[in-house]
Amino acid sequence: MRKTVNIWVLIGSLAVVLIAFFCYSGTLAQTITELNDVYDQGKVRQAELQNEQAELKATLENAGSDSYIESQARSVYGYMMPDEIRLVITNPEVLYGDEGVPSR
């Protein structure tokens, strides 16, 4: 014997499914937008890291040269050559007055 389904039960079930789908699809759209923002931020961060990596590779290539070692010794560690004299200006306002040190 065949069972029949009441048409109103079928229509009500479809309406509930459609309402649930549309409610959930709004949440999915918002989630997709948030994930796209996170992806864009990741792409920007990746570009920054690639630039930093390129700079570090260039520094690493130059690290073995004598001129790089000398410049690092002078700037970072304050080393001088034996025949050099260091001049340190402790109060530049005396030289330039109240206007301050001129920009380069």
KEBARO-682434 format. One line per 4 residues: number of its first residue (from 1); for each residue x, y, z of N, C-alpha, C, CB. Coordinates in pm, 1 decimal, always signed. Glycine has a CB too. Example, Ala and Ser with C-alpha at 12.3 -4.5 7.8 and 13.67 -1.06 7.14 Angstrom:
BEGIN
1 = +1319.0:-569.0:+780.0:+1230.0:-450.0:+780.0:+1320.0:-330.0:+780.0:+1130.8:-447.3:+904.6; +1285.0:-225.0:+708.0:+1367.0:-106.0:+714.0:+1290.0:+3.0:+787.0:+1408.4:-59.8:+572.5 .
# end
This chain:
BEGIN
1 = +81.5:-116.5:+0.0:+0.0:+0.0:+0.0:+88.0:+125.8:+0.0:-93.8:-1.8:+119.4; +50.5:+222.3:-73.5:+127.3:+344.4:-91.0:+86.5:+448.5:+10.5:+110.2:+398.6:-231.3; +189.1:+513.5:+69.8:+159.6:+621.0:+164.1:+170.3:+753.8:+90.4:+256.1:+617.1:+287.1; +84.5:+843.7:+118.8:+89.1:+975.6:+56.4:+137.0:+1077.9:+159.1:-50.4:+1015.4:-0.4 .
5 = +205.4:+1177.9:+108.5:+258.3:+1284.7:+193.7:+167.6:+1405.0:+177.7:+407.1:+1320.4:+157.1; +130.8:+1461.2:+287.9:+47.3:+1580.4:+284.1:+128.0:+1693.5:+221.5:-2.7:+1619.2:+426.8; +71.7:+1764.4:+126.5:+140.9:+1870.4:+53.9:+181.2:+1984.7:+147.0:+52.5:+1923.4:-58.9; +103.4:+2013.0:+249.7:+135.0:+2122.7:+340.8:+255.5:+2089.1:+428.8:+13.7:+2155.2:+428.2 .
9 = +270.8:+1963.3:+461.1:+389.2:+1922.1:+537.2:+513.8:+1938.9:+451.9:+376.0:+1775.6:+585.1; +503.5:+1903.0:+325.2:+615.7:+1917.9:+232.5:+650.1:+2066.2:+212.1:+582.5:+1851.6:+96.8; +550.4:+2149.5:+192.0:+573.6:+2293.2:+172.3:+632.0:+2355.2:+299.6:+441.5:+2365.4:+132.6; +581.1:+2317.1:+415.0:+634.9:+2369.4:+542.1:+779.3:+2327.8:+563.2:+550.2:+2321.2:+659.8 .
13 = +809.7:+2203.8:+530.8:+947.7:+2154.8:+544.3:+1041.0:+2231.1:+452.5:+955.4:+2004.6:+513.4; +998.5:+2252.8:+328.6:+1080.7:+2329.2:+233.7:+1099.8:+2473.7:+280.4:+1016.3:+2327.4:+93.6; +996.7:+2532.7:+336.5:+1007.5:+2669.7:+385.6:+1108.3:+2678.0:+500.1:+870.1:+2721.6:+431.4; +1103.5:+2582.2:+590.6:+1198.3:+2580.7:+702.2:+1340.5:+2563.4:+650.5:+1163.6:+2468.2:+802.0 .
17 = +1360.1:+2475.0:+554.5:+1493.7:+2453.1:+497.7:+1542.9:+2578.9:+427.7:+1492.4:+2334.5:+399.1; +1456.1:+2644.8:+351.1:+1497.1:+2767.6:+281.7:+1530.7:+2879.7:+379.0:+1387.2:+2813.5:+186.9; +1451.1:+2895.9:+483.5:+1479.3:+2999.7:+583.5:+1612.5:+2971.2:+652.4:+1365.0:+3007.7:+688.4; +1636.3:+2846.4:+687.6:+1763.1:+2809.8:+751.3:+1879.7:+2835.2:+656.7:+1761.3:+2662.2:+795.1 .
21 = +1860.8:+2802.2:+528.3:+1968.0:+2823.8:+430.5:+2001.8:+2971.6:+417.5:+1928.0:+2767.4:+293.9; +1900.0:+3058.2:+405.8:+1926.9:+3201.1:+388.8:+1989.2:+3263.1:+513.6:+1798.4:+3274.6:+353.7; +1947.7:+3217.1:+630.6:+2009.8:+3266.8:+753.6:+2156.8:+3225.4:+760.5:+1934.1:+3214.5:+877.3; +2184.7:+3103.6:+726.0:+2321.1:+3051.9:+732.4:+2408.2:+3110.4:+621.7:+2320.4:+2899.6:+723.3 .
25 = +2348.5:+3140.0:+505.3:+2426.9:+3195.6:+395.1:+2476.6:+3336.3:+427.9:+2343.6:+3197.9:+266.5; +2398.6:+3414.3:+505.0:+2446.2:+3546.1:+548.2:+2567.9:+3534.3:+637.2:+2336.2:+3621.4:+621.4; +2566.3:+3436.2:+725.7:+2681.5:+3411.9:+812.4:+2801.9:+3367.2:+730.1:+2647.7:+3306.2:+919.2; +2775.5:+3284.0:+629.5:+2885.4:+3238.1:+543.6:+2945.8:+3353.1:+464.2:+2836.2:+3129.4:+447.9 .
29 = +2862.6:+3443.8:+415.2:+2913.5:+3558.4:+339.5:+3002.2:+3645.1:+427.7:+2797.3:+3641.8:+282.3; +2960.9:+3666.5:+552.1:+3042.0:+3744.8:+644.6:+3173.2:+3673.6:+674.0:+2965.4:+3770.9:+774.8; +3168.0:+3543.2:+692.3:+3288.7:+3465.9:+718.7:+3382.9:+3471.2:+599.7:+3253.5:+3320.8:+751.9; +3327.9:+3463.2:+480.1:+3410.8:+3468.9:+358.8:+3478.4:+3605.5:+348.8:+3325.1:+3441.2:+231.6 .
33 = +3405.7:+3712.1:+380.6:+3463.7:+3846.5:+378.2:+3578.1:+3857.5:+479.4:+3355.3:+3952.7:+408.1; +3556.5:+3805.1:+599.3:+3661.6:+3809.9:+701.4:+3783.8:+3728.7:+657.5:+3608.2:+3756.9:+836.3; +3760.5:+3614.4:+598.0:+3873.0:+3532.2:+551.7:+3947.4:+3599.3:+436.8:+3823.5:+3393.9:+507.8; +3876.5:+3671.1:+350.5:+3943.5:+3745.7:+243.8:+4030.9:+3856.2:+302.0:+3840.4:+3805.4:+146.7 .
37 = +3983.5:+3922.3:+407.5:+4064.7:+4024.7:+473.4:+4190.5:+3963.5:+534.8:+3982.8:+4096.6:+581.6; +4175.2:+3849.3:+599.5:+4290.5:+3781.9:+658.7:+4388.9:+3740.9:+549.4:+4245.6:+3658.4:+740.3; +4337.0:+3694.9:+437.3:+4422.0:+3655.6:+324.5:+4499.6:+3775.5:+270.6:+4337.1:+3592.8:+212.4; +4431.1:+3889.1:+255.9:+4499.0:+4009.9:+207.5:+4609.4:+4053.7:+304.2:+4397.6:+4124.3:+188.0 .
41 = +4581.5:+4047.3:+434.4:+4683.5:+4081.9:+533.4:+4801.2:+3985.2:+525.0:+4623.8:+4080.8:+675.4; +4771.7:+3859.3:+500.1:+4878.4:+3760.7:+485.4:+4964.6:+3788.2:+363.9:+4820.1:+3621.6:+476.1; +4902.2:+3830.3:+254.5:+4978.3:+3863.7:+133.4:+5070.3:+3983.8:+158.1:+4882.2:+3893.6:+16.0; +5019.4:+4084.3:+230.7:+5101.1:+4201.6:+262.8:+5218.8:+4159.9:+350.7:+5016.0:+4310.7:+333.9 .
45 = +5192.1:+4077.7:+450.4:+5298.3:+4030.6:+540.5:+5401.2:+3948.5:+464.5:+5238.9:+3947.2:+655.3; +5353.8:+3867.8:+370.0:+5445.4:+3788.0:+289.6:+5537.0:+3878.2:+206.7:+5367.2:+3692.6:+198.0; +5481.3:+3983.6:+148.4:+5563.3:+4077.2:+70.1:+5666.0:+4145.3:+159.8:+5474.4:+4183.3:+0.7; +5626.5:+4184.6:+280.9:+5721.2:+4246.2:+374.4:+5833.6:+4149.9:+409.8:+5649.0:+4291.5:+501.9 .
49 = +5797.5:+4025.2:+436.1:+5898.9:+3926.4:+472.0:+5991.8:+3895.8:+355.0:+5832.5:+3798.3:+520.1; +5938.3:+3895.9:+233.4:+6024.1:+3873.8:+116.8:+6121.7:+3988.8:+98.4:+5939.6:+3856.2:-9.4; +6076.4:+4113.1:+121.9:+6166.8:+4227.7:+113.6:+6275.3:+4218.5:+220.7:+6088.4:+4359.4:+128.4; +6234.7:+4182.1:+341.4:+6332.0:+4166.9:+449.7:+6431.8:+4056.0:+418.5:+6260.7:+4137.5:+582.2 .
53 = +6384.0:+3947.5:+360.6:+6472.7:+3837.4:+323.6:+6573.1:+3882.1:+217.2:+6391.0:+3717.4:+272.6; +6526.9:+3960.1:+119.0:+6617.0:+4010.3:+15.8:+6724.3:+4100.5:+76.0:+6538.3:+4086.1:-91.3; +6685.0:+4185.8:+170.6:+6782.2:+4272.7:+237.3:+6883.4:+4191.1:+316.9:+6710.7:+4372.0:+329.5; +6835.3:+4090.0:+386.4:+6925.7:+4005.6:+464.5:+7020.7:+3926.9:+374.9:+6845.7:+3909.7:+552.1 .
57 = +6972.1:+3881.0:+260.0:+7060.2:+3810.4:+166.3:+7168.5:+3904.1:+112.8:+6978.4:+3751.4:+49.4; +7129.2:+4028.6:+83.1:+7227.5:+4125.7:+34.4:+7331.0:+4154.8:+142.8:+7157.8:+4256.8:-10.0; +7285.3:+4168.2:+266.8:+7377.8:+4190.6:+377.7:+7470.5:+4072.3:+395.3:+7301.4:+4217.0:+507.0; +7416.5:+3953.0:+382.1:+7497.3:+3832.2:+396.6:+7602.0:+3821.5:+286.6:+7408.3:+3708.8:+395.7 .
61 = +7566.9:+3861.6:+165.2:+7663.7:+3858.1:+55.2:+7777.7:+3956.8:+78.8:+7594.3:+3889.1:-78.0; +7744.9:+4073.2:+138.0:+7846.3:+4175.3:+162.2:+7923.5:+4153.4:+291.3:+7782.3:+4310.4:+165.1; +7877.5:+4064.0:+375.2:+7935.4:+4048.7:+509.1:+8081.0:+4005.9:+507.4:+7856.0:+3948.9:+587.5; +8123.9:+3936.5:+405.7:+8262.0:+3889.9:+402.7:+8360.9:+3991.2:+348.4:+8270.4:+3766.7:+321.8 .
65 = +8314.0:+4100.8:+291.8:+8405.8:+4196.6:+231.1:+8472.8:+4282.6:+338.7:+8331.3:+4285.8:+129.8; +8592.1:+4328.8:+307.8:+8667.7:+4411.5:+402.0:+8599.5:+4545.6:+427.8:+8808.7:+4434.9:+349.7; +8540.2:+4603.9:+324.5:+8475.4:+4734.1:+343.6:+8353.5:+4722.0:+435.9:+8433.1:+4793.2:+207.4; +8280.1:+4612.9:+426.2:+8164.8:+4593.3:+514.1:+8210.9:+4575.6:+658.2:+8081.7:+4471.4:+469.0 .
69 = +8314.2:+4495.4:+677.7:+8365.8:+4473.4:+813.5:+8415.9:+4603.8:+873.3:+8478.8:+4368.7:+812.6; +8482.9:+4684.6:+791.8:+8534.1:+4812.9:+840.2:+8419.6:+4907.7:+875.2:+8625.7:+4877.3:+735.0; +8318.9:+4914.4:+789.7:+8207.7:+5005.6:+817.8:+8130.0:+4962.1:+942.2:+8113.3:+5013.1:+697.0; +8111.8:+4832.7:+962.0:+8045.4:+4784.0:+1081.2:+8129.0:+4813.1:+1206.1:+8018.1:+4634.2:+1069.0 .
73 = +8258.4:+4793.9:+1196.3:+8345.4:+4820.4:+1310.7:+8341.3:+4968.2:+1348.6:+8489.9:+4777.5:+1279.7; +8336.2:+5056.3:+1248.8:+8331.8:+5199.4:+1276.4:+8196.1:+5242.0:+1331.3:+8363.8:+5278.0:+1150.2; +8087.6:+5197.8:+1267.4:+7956.0:+5247.9:+1306.7:+7900.7:+5177.4:+1430.6:+7858.8:+5232.0:+1191.7; +7913.8:+5046.9:+1439.2:+7853.3:+4974.2:+1550.3:+7943.3:+4976.0:+1673.3:+7823.5:+4830.2:+1509.5 .
77 = +8070.4:+4950.7:+1653.7:+8161.3:+4935.0:+1767.9:+8246.6:+5057.4:+1797.1:+8250.9:+4818.5:+1744.3; +8243.3:+5158.3:+1709.2:+8316.2:+5281.3:+1733.8:+8467.3:+5268.9:+1715.8:+8287.0:+5328.4:+1871.0; +8512.8:+5172.1:+1639.2:+8656.8:+5155.7:+1616.3:+8708.9:+5265.1:+1524.1:+8687.1:+5016.8:+1556.3; +8839.1:+5293.3:+1538.3:+8904.3:+5392.7:+1454.4:+9035.3:+5334.4:+1404.2:+8928.2:+5525.5:+1532.0 .
81 = +9084.9:+5392.9:+1297.3:+9216.6:+5355.1:+1245.9:+9321.1:+5418.2:+1339.1:+9236.5:+5402.4:+1094.8; +9441.4:+5362.4:+1343.7:+9541.7:+5411.7:+1439.1:+9576.8:+5559.3:+1423.5:+9666.3:+5331.4:+1425.6; +9572.0:+5614.8:+1302.8:+9613.4:+5754.1:+1284.3:+9494.4:+5851.3:+1282.6:+9692.2:+5767.4:+1154.7; +9376.2:+5808.0:+1321.2:+9259.0:+5894.4:+1319.7:+9235.8:+5957.7:+1457.3:+9135.1:+5815.1:+1276.0 .
85 = +9168.7:+6075.1:+1454.8:+9132.8:+6144.8:+1577.5:+8980.7:+6159.9:+1578.2:+9205.0:+6284.9:+1588.1; +8919.2:+6123.3:+1687.7:+8773.1:+6133.1:+1698.6:+8735.2:+6269.0:+1757.0:+8715.8:+6017.9:+1786.7; +8640.8:+6336.3:+1689.2:+8586.1:+6462.0:+1738.1:+8439.3:+6438.1:+1771.9:+8602.9:+6577.4:+1632.6; +8402.5:+6468.5:+1894.9:+8264.6:+6452.6:+1938.2:+8214.4:+6588.6:+1982.5:+8251.9:+6347.2:+2052.9 .
89 = +8108.1:+6636.3:+1918.0:+8048.7:+6764.9:+1952.8:+7938.2:+6736.6:+2053.4:+7993.6:+6840.9:+1825.7; +7958.2:+6781.9:+2175.2:+7861.8:+6751.1:+2280.8:+7748.9:+6853.3:+2290.6:+7932.6:+6742.3:+2413.1; +7772.1:+6976.6:+2244.3:+7668.1:+7078.7:+2249.4:+7664.7:+7154.6:+2115.9:+7692.7:+7176.7:+2368.5; +7596.5:+7101.9:+2015.0:+7595.0:+7166.3:+1883.2:+7520.6:+7300.0:+1882.1:+7532.1:+7073.4:+1782.1 .
93 = +7441.5:+7328.1:+1984.0:+7371.2:+7456.2:+1985.4:+7467.3:+7573.7:+1998.1:+7270.7:+7459.5:+2099.1; +7585.6:+7551.6:+2052.7:+7685.6:+7657.9:+2062.4:+7735.2:+7694.7:+1923.0:+7804.0:+7614.3:+2152.6; +7748.1:+7594.7:+1838.0:+7796.4:+7621.3:+1701.4:+7689.4:+7686.2:+1613.9:+7843.7:+7491.5:+1636.3; +7563.9:+7644.9:+1629.5:+7459.7:+7686.3:+1536.9:+7358.6:+7782.2:+1597.6:+7388.7:+7566.6:+1485.2 .
97 = +7366.7:+7810.2:+1723.4:+7275.5:+7903.7:+1786.6:+7143.0:+7835.9:+1822.5:+7250.8:+8023.1:+1694.8; +7041.8:+7918.2:+1841.8:+6912.2:+7868.1:+1885.6:+6833.7:+7800.5:+1772.2:+6830.8:+7982.0:+1943.7; +6873.1:+7821.7:+1646.7:+6801.9:+7761.8:+1535.2:+6817.3:+7610.3:+1532.3:+6850.5:+7820.9:+1405.3; +6917.8:+7558.8:+1594.6:+6941.8:+7415.0:+1595.1:+7036.2:+7373.5:+1483.7:+6811.0:+7339.9:+1582.3 .
101 = +7062.8:+7247.5:+1477.4:+7154.2:+7192.4:+1376.8:+7085.3:+7198.0:+1241.2:+7196.4:+7045.5:+1412.2; +7153.6:+7252.9:+1138.6:+7090.7:+7258.6:+1006.6:+7074.3:+7117.9:+948.9:+7174.0:+7346.5:+910.7; +6965.7:+7099.9:+874.9:+6942.7:+6967.7:+814.0:+7031.0:+6955.3:+691.0:+6791.4:+6947.3:+776.2; +7057.5:+6831.5:+658.1:+7146.3:+6806.6:+543.8:+7071.8:+6808.9:+416.1:+7216.9:+6675.4:+557.4 .
# end
